[in-house]
Amino acid sequence: MSETLHKTPLHALHLELGARMVPFAGYDMPVQYPLGVLKEHLHTREQAGLFDVSHMGQIILRGIDATRALETLVPVDIVDLPVGMQRYAMFTNAQGGILDDLMVANLGDDTLFLVVNAACKDQDLAHLRKHLGDRCEIQPLFEERALLALQGPAAVKVLERLAPEVANMTFMQFRPVTLLGEDCFVSRSGYTGEDGYEISVPAAAAEALARRLLAEPEVQPIGLGARDSLRLEAGLCLYGHDMDTTTTPIEASLLWAISKVRRADGARAGGFPGADVVFAQQQAGVARKRVGLLPQERTPVREGAQIVDEAGKVVGEVCSGGFGPTLGAPVAMGYVDNEHAALDTALFAVVRGKQVALKVSKMPFVAQRYYRG
């Protein structure tokens, strides 16, 4: 099986570090290291964790029309995205469903830098080429560049040892930075709810940079297991689980990610696929929506578990769930009927035929600690 899986430029390093490898999005990826998921999670919250996210897709869009072109595919303000900033976006389809979520950064010089999800990167590239191919240059960097995430409260002091200028960056800022003599792109962002950075580095230089960062006393390697528990505590969606082509941004509780200027009453309203569906839902409401769920006992509630009301009627389904090491308790997210979506609503998850009490909760479950200056 492993012969058919792609490998990131850090694959040999993961094996050297004793990682347990699993297939993920077509790649052979580290799910945990000898430290174990629980300690990796807590270490990231307390110090700094290094994640290999090189399976993600990096794409450059170039051309005088690139910003306006990309706006035709996402419900986000790209035209007024300042140089040196990045923004969260979603590709939508004609039904308002989410094809993928992504990050978009403005590099200046009519150049945009995109990071898309690993499992969607080939179809995203095809989508961009089909719709924007005659309006801007589209350059995939799938093989050329790796992506490292350095996350946690100590990330800033670790990375500023290599490049002092990163300490002045604030959340969602993005800039070219030279690290160990290599041309990198660094954003102050991440997928853990903690302060930290994502670093795009030439593939051939990725291992040297990873080793240099791991040599710092604050840094431990962190696998996909802790990445998942960290993002779940932070209330962050995982594409293909918490949203997909059958889910709209309104149902996914992502209205905040639709820029005001692109909303129904905005200066550049609509103009993205499915805008009419999304605006109608915003106006009239939706039948179901994504909510946070706190199990009221120690039993973890996993993806796919049915959610029922006190009468035993099915009112939803869990889309992500597991143990939250920071909380010291299980956490979950799910889609529930709108009438059961209010905070503190008492519900039950069906786990192996047994009902586990749940309470609808606000998210994030653990306060986000992004550095906003």
C-alpha positions, 0 to 999 in steps of 0.5 A: 500500500505504502508504495502508492502513497506520495511522500513529503520531503520530510518523509525520511526524517519522520521515520528517523524520529520514530513516527507512526505513519498512516495514509492521509489524503494520498500521502504517507503522513506521521500521525504521532511520534514517540511522545504520543498524541496527548503530550504532543497536543499539550506541548504545542499549547505550552511551547512550540510544535513543528508540523509537516503540512507539505501535503497541502497544495501551494499555487501562485496566481499571477497577472493584472486581473488575478484578484478580480478573477479569483473573486469570481470563485470565492465569496471573499474580498480579494480586490482590497486584500492588502499586500502582505496579508492573507485571508481565509476563503472558500471555493463554492459551487452553483448550489452554494456548496463548499468545494474546498477552503483555502488561504489566499495571500497578496504577495504584491506585483499582481501575485496571489499565493494560495494554500489549498487542502491536500485531498482537493488540490488536483481538482482545485487546480483544474477548477482554477484553470477552467475558470481563470486560465484565460485571465491569469497565469496559474502555477502549481508549486506542488512538487517545488515547495514544502510547508511547515507549521510552527505552532504554539506560544514559543513559536515566535521566539524560536523563529525570530532566532533565524529571522528577527523580522518575524517577531513584528508580524501580526495574525494573518500577515504574510511576507517573504523571509530568508531562512537558512539562506533560502527564499521562504514565504512566512505567514503568522497563522495556523490551524491550532488556535495558537500563535504561530507560523506557516512556512513555505520552503523550497522542497530541497531545503525543507529537511535542513530547516525542519532539523534546525527548528527541531534542534531548538529546546522548545520544539517537538515534532507533532503528528496529525493526531494532535493537529486534529485535537488542536483544531477541534478544540479551536472550533476549526473546520476540517474539509470533507468532515465538517463541510463539503459540497453538500454544505453551504457557508451558512449551514457551516456557520461560516458567515463571518468568512463571507466578506461584507463587501461581497454580501447581498448589500455589499458594494461588490455583492455576489458574483461567486458561484451559488451566491443566490442560494447563500443570500437566500439562506442568510435571509431566511435561515437554514434547516440545519447548522454546525454547532459545538457539542460538549459530551456530558460524560467521559465517552468520546463521541466520534464522527458519524454518530447520530444526534437525537433529542430527548424523545429519541428522534434523530435531529443531526449527526456528529461531523468531528469528535474526540478527546480535548486534552486541554479541556480534559474532556471530550469535544465534538462538532455536528450538524443539528436541526435549527430548532435544536441549535441554541446554546445549552440545548440538551441532546444525546449522541448514540454511541454503540447503541447507548445515549451519551448526553450532549450540550450545544456549546459555543466555539472555540472550546479553548480560547484562540491565542492569535497574535494581533499586536 
